[in-house]
């Protein structure tokens, strides 16, 4: 047994190691962000700007505006609670970087605590430091990876954190006090309201796990029943509250299940195609090895296999529900927890080594990874704002023509409204020229429009929801004037000739105005 002085000395060294690693990761990520070496469109597209847009709306127009928003199944209200105070003191460009820094710190602390369940503090410090550095390396050098969504303000990341915390509670519940159930109840309640993916990622798998422990292994019968009741009560209450805040269109959509072999093949092909395109071979190999270890630990009846059972149950439930639901898509963003975990907890496959030499070996590897990332940075000037040429071009057009209200599709609306210096208003409509209300303030509408912002002939995107010039001309006819701004075209029509009809949430055209 080590003397207390040596134990304290090692603990301080572990904290120094963790602190230095965290500083390095945060610096590297912020350097790439403030020198615009990240693909900034990832941060400033309509999905990525949801949280900053909601925050700005509440700060500028009052918190009562939150009742005018039509939320999706992932309203992200917990993220909003953290982002709002940041956005109050800092403008949005800086707020985004502060918020992803906050998420990295929270992830690092949680990861260290989870490693401590299996390893000593010193080993946990080294394993968690290397793991967060590996994540940072992926974010720096593989921007197409789904792991990059860690940095985006709203992409189900807090669902992953809630799922992780809830999973730990279920696995450790038999050794916990009954009073902790109250905290667990509120975690389940808040997580269910915040993002309904939580039901797939945790609630259903946890109930299956509890049933498995109760009826198959006959373990902790009373405690498991209480735990299951708490999960069900919290989830039902969360679903009830969700109905009060979500877009009414969501609740009128019927949830159906169907099984078709052709559809299943197409779904899995689509998912694997996304994985192949977005993940590099090294990361993919790590993910495959991690899940192979999960299966192996269950087959050999490893004493430490409970977490692997719960994780595989969660993956199975998510795959099954999305596969059987015709209205769902096998989008990779629904599987993010199953991609984050193998990277952040890759060392769960390795037993604890008491050897000092092994600890020093891992520390040297960590220092080498940090050094290589620092060396690979490309010198570039820091910027304090993001103002792309296309937005500047539209701003110039608006000032020259005196037109500040634009019709556009979802993928351009929030980006141009948010980044404009001339306070243009780009309202999104679908191809039938009906207003799209989901994930937006339904009161944010202009009485009339004079211009349409579309993708021009240079843009090769085949996304069905994108508005093109040909779509507009079929309805409105040829414009009075057109201006090209990069891959975008601005189509100018007679002043205020396109009116918004509140009852139909569509547009009326009066070219004699």
N, C-alpha and C positions, 0 to 999 in steps of 0.2 A: 504493500500500500504506500502511495506517495505521501510525503509529509505535507501539511496544510500550506506551507510557504510555496512549495513547488506547484501544488494544485492551483493556487491563486496566480502564480506567475504564468502558468500555462493558459489559464483562463483569460488573463489580460492580453496575452499574445494572440489568442484566438479572436478576441474582440478587435484588436488592432488589424489583424488580417481581414476580418469581415468588413471593417470600416474602410480600409484601403481599397478593397475590391469594389465596394459599393460606390465610392468616390470615382473610381476609374470607369465603371459602367455608366454612371450618370454623366460624367464628363464626355465620354465618347459619343453617347447618344445625343446629348445636347449640342455637341460640336457639329455633328452631321445635320442636325435640325437647323441651327442658326446660320449655317453656311449653305443651306438649301441643297445639300447633297443627298438628302432623302428625296424620294419621289413625292413632291408636295401635294400632288393631286390626291394622294391617299388620305391626307389630312383634310383637304379642302374640297371634298366632293359632298354630295347631298347627304349621303349616309354618315360620313365622318363628321359633318357639321351639325348634325341633329342636336347634340348636347350644347355646343356653343350657341346655336341659334335659339334654343329654348331658354338658355340662361340669359342671353341678351334681351329677349322679349320680356322676361320677367323683371329684369333690372331697369329697362327703359320704360315699360308701360305698367308696371305694378304687378305684384304677385297674384292678384285676382285673375290675371290673364291665363293662369294655368288651367282654369276651368273652361277656357275656349279652345284648348288643344285636344285634338283627336289622337290618342295614343295608340301605338301598336301593342302587340303582346309582350313587348319588351320596353316598357316606358322608361326604364333606367332612372327611377326617382332617387335611388341611393347614390348613384353617380352624380346626379344633380345636386344633392346636398353637399357633396365635396367640391364640385366644380363651381358652384355659385359664389362662395366666398373668395375663391381664387380669382374668378372673373370680375368680382367687385373691385379688387385692387389692381388687377392687371388687364390690359387689353387682350383680345382673344388669341392673337398670335403667340404671346408669351404664356397665356393661360394654358394652352394646349401642351406646351413643353413642361410646365410645372405639374400639370395633372398626370402626364405619363411618368414623370419622375416620381411622383407620389405613389403611383401604382407599382413601379419597380421596387420602391422601398418596402411597401406593404408586402409584396410578394416575397421579397428576400427574408423579411422577419418571419413570415408565416412558414416559409420553406425551412428555415433554421429550426423553428420550433417542432416541425414535423419530423425532421431528421433526428431530433433529440429523443423522439419516442423509441427509436431503434438503436441509435449509436450514442457514444459519449459526447460530451460538449465539444471537446477538441476535434474529434472526427467529424461531428456535425458541422462545425465551423468551416472545416476544409471542404467537405462535400458540398455544402450550400454555396460557398464562395465560388468553387469551380463551376457549379451548375448555373448560377446566375451569370457568370462570365461567358459560359457557352451560349446561353440565351442571348446575351449582348452581342456575341460574335455573329450569331445567325441574323440578328436584327441589322447589324452593320453591313454584312456582306451578302445577304440573301433577301433583298427587299421584297421579292415576289412570294416569299414563304408566308403561309398563314400565321406563323408566329408574329409577323409584323403587326398584326391586329392588336397586340398588347399596347402599342403606342397610340392607337386611334381612340379618341374620347369615348365612342359608344359602339362597341362590337361584342357585347355579351361577356366582357371580361369579368365583371363582378359576379355574374352567374357562376363562372369557374371558381372564384374565391369562395362564394357561399357554398358551392357544392363540396369543395375541399374541406371547409370548416365543418359542415354538416356530416360528411363522411367520417371525419376523425371522431366526432362525438358518438356516432353509432358504433364505431369500432372499439371505443374506450368506455362506453356507457356502463358496462358491468362493474367497472372499478371507480365510477364517479358517484357523487352524492346525488340524492333524489332532487335536491334543490336546484341542481344544474338543468333540470328539465324545463324550468321556467325560461331560462335563457335560450335553450334550444327551441322552445315553442316560438319565441319571438324571432329567432333567426329564420326558422322555416316560414313564418308568416311574412316577414319582410322580403325574404328571397323570392317567395311565390308571387308577391305583388310586383316586385321589381322586374322579373323576367320569367315568363312561363316555360322557358326551356328547363328551368329548375325542376319541373315535374318529370321531365324525361331523364335529366341527368342525375337527379337524386331521389325524388319522392317515390316513384314506382320501383326503382332498383332497391331502395332501402327497405321498402315494405316486403319485397321478394326476399331480401337477405334476412330480415327478421323472421319471416315464415320458414325459411330454410333452417335457421338456427333453432327455431321452436319445434318444428314437426319432424325434421330429419335427424338433428343431433340431440334433441330433447334437452337443450341447454337454456338456463335462466328463463323459464317459462313466464313467470310473473313479470319480470322486468321487461321482457320482449313484448308482452301484450301491452304494457303501459307505454312503452316506446312507440309501438305501432299506432296506438290511439292518439298520442300526441301529434305524430306526423300527419295523421288523417285529419284531425281537428284543425290544425294550423293550415293545412293545404286547402281545406274546404272554406275556411274563413278568408284565406288569401284570394281564392277564386271569386268569392262573393264581392270583396272590395275591388277586385280587378274589373268586374262587370260595371262598376260605377264610374270608372275612369277611362276605360278603353273605348275606341271608336265603335259606335253602334253597328257599323257594317260588319265588324268582326263577329259579333254575336248572332247576326242573322245568317252567317255562313254555316251551313250544315257540315258537321264533322262526319266523314264516312270512311269506311275501311273496305278495301277490296284487294284480292290477290290475283295477280296475273303474271305468269312466268316472263312474258315479254317485257312487261313494265318493270319487273324486278331486275332483269338483265340490263335494261336501259338505265335504271337508277344507279346500279352499282358501276356500270360503265362510266356514267357521268361523274360519280364520286372519284373513281380511280383516275380518271382523266384529269380532274382538278388536282389530285395529289401528285400525279406525275409531272404536271406542268409547273406547280408551285413549289414543290419541295426538292431540294438537292439530294443526291444519292447518299451522302453521309448521314444527313438528318433522317432520311427515310430508313436507312439501315439501323440507326439507333432506335427508332420507333418499333421496327419489326423485332429486334432483339429484346426490347423491353417487354413486349406482349408475349413473345415466346417464353420468356422467363416466367411471366404470370401463369401461363398454362402449365409450365414445368413445375412450378411451386405447388400448384393445386394437385397435379397428378401424383407427385411423390409425397403428398400430404405433409408438406412443410408446416412446422408449427407457426410460422409467421405468414400464413397464406390468406388470412381474413381480408386484408386490404385488396389482394389480387382478385378474390371472389367478388367483392363489392364493385371493383372497377370494371371487371368483365361483364357483370350483370348490367351495369350502367351502359356500357357500350352496346350490349345485346339489345336492351330495351330501346335505345335511341335508333339503332339500325332497323329494328322490327317496326316501330311505330311509323317512322318516315317511309319505310318500304311499303307498308300497307295503306298509307294515306294518299289517295290520288291527288289531293290538293297540295301536298307537301313536295318539296324538292330536296334531293340529297346534296344540299349546299354544304360546302366544307366548313362554313362558319358555325354550323350546328354541331360540329365535331371538334371544336377547338379544345375543350378540356382534355380530350383523348390524345391531342398532339402536344399540348403544354406539359402534361404530366411526365411522359417519357424523357423529356429534356430536363425538366426541373428536378426529377427524382431518379435520374439515371443510375445513381449510386445505390439505390435500393437493391440492385442486383448483386452488390458486392458485400460480403460479410465484413465485420469490423476487424481490422488488423491492429493488434496492440504494438506492432513494431514502430519504433521511433523513425527508423530509416524510411519506412513506407510513408509516414506523415511528411517527412522532409521531401521525399520524392514528389508527392502530390503538390506540396507548396511550391516547389521549383516549376512544376508544370503550370500551375496557376500564374506565377510571375511571368513565365514565358508567353502564355496566352495574352496577358495584359500588355506585355511589351510589343508583341507582334501586332496587336490591334492599334497601339499608339503609333508605331512606325508606319502602319499602312494608311494613316490619315493623310489626306491630300490638303495641303495648305490652301486656304481660301478665306476671303474676308467675311466677317460676321455681318449679318443684316438684322434690322430691328422690325422689319415688316415683310409681308409677302404680297406683292402686287403684280401678278402676271400680265404679260403683254395683251392677252385677249381681253382681260377685264379693263385694262387701260383703254384699249381700242373702243370697247362698248361705251365706256365713260365719255370719250371724246365725241362719239356719235350722238350720245344723249345731249351733251352740251351744245353741239352744233345744230341739232334739229329741234331742241326743246322738248324731247320725248324722254320721259323717265319711267314709263310703265311698259313692261314687255311681257308678251306671252311666250312661254317656253315649256319644256318638259321637265320632269322631276330632276333629271341628272344635271341640269344646268342652273335651275332656279336658285337654290340656296347658295351655290358657289358665287354667282354674280351679284346677288343681293347682298351677301355677306362681305364680299371683298371690295365692292364699289366705293369709291371716294366721293362720287356724285349722288349717292343715296338713290340709285335706281331701284326699282321694284320689279323683280322677275317672278311672275306667278306661274306655277306649274299646272298644266292641263294635259289630259291624255289626247290621243289622236282623234277622238270624237269631239274634242274641244269642250269636254266636261271637266270641271275643276276636280283635282285630286285632293281629297281631304285628309288622307291618312298621314300621320306623323307631321302635322302642321297646325297652325292656328287657323281655325275655320273662318275667323273674322278678318283675316289678312287678305283682302281683296281690293282691287281698284275698280271704280265704276266704269271706266272705259280704257281702251288701249289703242295705240297707234302703230305698234311695231311687234314683230315676231322674231324671236331668236332661235335659229335652227342650225342643224349640222349641215355643212355645205358638201359639195362634191368631193372635197379633199379628204373628208372623214370616211373611213372604211368600216365604221362600226355597224354591226348588223343587229344590235339590240332592238328588240321589237318595240320597246316603249319610247325610243328616241324619236323626236320630231324632226322630220326632214323637210326641205323646201318643197318637194313634190306633194307631200301630205297637205301642206298649207295652201298651195296653189289650187289643189282640187276643190277646196272650199272657198277660199277668198279670192282666187284669181291671181293674176300677176301683180306684183307690188309696184308702187310708184318709183321706188328706188331700192337698190341693194348695196350693202357694204360687206366686204369680206374681212373678218378678223381671225386670221389663222385658219383653223378648221371650221370656223363658224361663219354663218351668214346672217346679216340683219336685214329683214324684209320690212320696208316702211310702207304703210298704208295711210289713207287720208286721216287727218287729225281727229282723234276720238271717234273713229268710225266703228270700232269694235266694242260693243257694249256688253257688260256682264248682266246676266239675268239671274237674280237671286233665287227665284223659286226653282228653276231647273238646274241651278249651279252650272249653267252653260253660257254660251256666247250668242249674241245677236249681231247682225252685220247691217250697218246703215251707211252705205257708201255715198249717199246723197247729202250726208251731213256737211 
